[in-house]
Every structure is written in C-alpha cells, then in structure tokens.
Amino acid sequence: MRDNSKILSVILGCFSMLSYAQSNSEMTPKSYVAYKTPTAITIDGDAAEAAWEKAEWTTPFIDIEGVKKPKYDTQIKMLWDDNYYYILAKMEEPHVWANLKQRDTIIFYNNDFEVFIDPDGDTQNYSELEINALNTVWDLFINKPYREKNVVLNDWDINGLKSAVKVNGTLNNSLDIDNGWVLEMAIPWAAFRKSYGEDNVPKDNFWRVNFSRVNWQHSIIDGKYQRKKGTEGKFLPEYNWVWSPMGVINMHEPEKWGYVYFSSKEVGNKDFFTVPQDDKIKWELFSLYRKQKTYHKTHKSWATSLATISKGSITVDGRTLKPVLENCLAGYTISIISPFSNKTLVIKEDGQFLEKSN
C-alpha cells in the first residue's frame, strides 16, 4: 500500500527550495522531429526494429544549467504511431545499480531516467515519469509547477504504459564495470485524453517535452551500492543531466522544455520543424512572469509598471512589441497581440498561459 502522505511531503520538501530558483540567462529550447513508425514497436529493451535504426539520436545531454558536459553520455530517440509515443534512452554508466522496487516510491533516490510532458504547452496540468534500472515506475500528474501553490497527484498512473530495461553489464554487481543501460518505453496517447474518446494524437503537431537523468555519486558497502555521503553525513548532491537545458537546477519550469514535433512522415524520410513565432513571444512573456516573481519576493507586491522590471518592450524576429501589464485585485496579466497570428497572448500571475483569437 502506498504511503502517499510521506511521499508527497518529501516531494514538496525537495522542491520548496526551488520555488524561486530562476535562471539568470534564457535558454533556447531544443527540438526534435519524431517520425511515424510503420509497425508497432516491441518494448523489450533490445531496440531491434528497423524503425529504431532509421531514427536519429538527439544531441547528447548537457548538465541542467546548460554549462558543463556530463561525466557520462546520454542520448535518446523517439517515434510514434496511432497508439503510442515511443522513447528509447541510451545511458553510459560504469556502475548500473538500483534498489527501489515499489511503484510510485521516490525513484530519483536511485539513478533514473525522467520524462516530462505538457501536451498543450500552457505549463499547467503536466506529467512526470521516472524509471530506474530495475524498471520501477513513478508517475505523477502536477496541476501547476512547484513555484505556485499546486496539487501533485501521486496516485495518477499512465495506464497502459510499457517499459523495459536492458543492462549492458550486470545490475548491482560491484565487482565489474558496466557499459550502461538502455530504457525503452511506449507511452499511450490515451493517458493524456481530457475527455472520453478525444483524438489527442498530435499528428503534425508538437508537444512540450523534456528529459532528465539523475545520477548520484555512490559508495559500495558490504558489496552493495548506495548514495554517497559527505563528511557531515549528508548525501552528496546528485547530478542532473537533461536534453534541453533549463539554465537553473529546476526541471519544473515547463516553458523551457523542448519541442517534440510528431511528423506524419514515415521514419526514414525528412521533415522540418520551426518553433512558431507565437511561442517565441510566449518565451518573452514567461521571462516577464519570472521577473514579476522576483520583484514580488522582494517587495511583497506585484510591479504595476513593466518599466520597473524590464525595458518595456520585447523583440521577436525583428519585430518590436510592447506588452501590456494590467493589475487587478487577484494579481495581474501581461498580454501582447501577436503580429504573426493576430491572437492575444496572455500570462497570468500564476504562470498560466492563455491565447485568444481576436
């Protein structure tokens, strides 16, 4: 039986210190074109299908702040069909170990691989999936990032999830050196439906997605691996390696996640994806939102003029745009009418992004 109250208290404790952790520099999100596979992928960790052979690897992971090259390499491939979103992760690791076996326990206390998915890109109502080398799963549904008062549903499951691990070496054997481990998974589109029967397969569309790898320094005691402690008896900090860098040690800024475009072309063909111009405006709105958070932390109130927190205008693809700040009893909104789509793009004080057709 799950002790959810204990798990959730640990989650909130881990992220309380990150509530206002924000980067000093903006990161450009990475993008990847996931092609359609003509046949279903068998989830066994072998990745023997021809479709995987044709799919391209992502660029190697970077540290979460986007500064350092990780000690060990990580790369992924992606595919899709009408039922599943397929992900293949290849992780270099000379010591493959894991000891957490209960579903929905705190998997990042082991070395793990993590997937973050926000289908509609509004930074609200997104999912997190963590899996260790024992193929133990932790899946969460989060209504808002931890920087806001949020609700974390630990009992939420990705029903129909398929995953498999293949260790290139020997799991939990401290006497040898391993090459690493491979994680293969199939995430059903149906798990993200907002209503019964909704066709939510993002054909020729994109989702905001990111991937993280948590890796700990370890000790070997009585032949068993465990997280390493420092001289004061506390666990040493983990390494966080990611696909699309965040600029800060905090995965829960969904506006910075990468773009995965699901092309209807069969894998082996070539398609292209360009970040929509409205999304570039969205990046700027979120930058202003984070500056408002910083201002509020210091002054205990929201800025009433954009000139207080910024230069008052933004530039996107050579166009100078002037956001409008409106304060209200509940907080504020910052909006821009996009010259590219003529939509009104809005961000609220809780970080929710909205767009309205004019």
Buried (B, 14 or more C-beta within 10 A) or exposed (E): EEEEEEBBEEBEEEBEEBBEBBBEEEBEBBBBBBBBBEEBBBBEBEBEBEBBEBBEEBEBBBBBBBEEEBEBBBBBBBBBBEBBBBBBBBBBBEBBBBBBEEEBBBBBBBBBBBBBBBBBBBBBBBBBBBBBBBBBBBBBBBEBBBBBEBEBBBEBBBEEBBBBBBBBBEBBBBEEEBBBBBBBBBBBBBBBEEEEEEEBBBEEEBBBBBBBBBBBBBEEEEEEBBBEEEEEEEEEEBBBBBBBBBBBBBBBBBBBBBBBBBBEEEBEEEEEBEBBBBBBBBBBBBBBBBBBBEBBEEEEEBBEEBEBBBEEEBEBEEEEBEBEBEBEEEEBBBBBBBBEBEBBBBBBBBBBBEBEEE
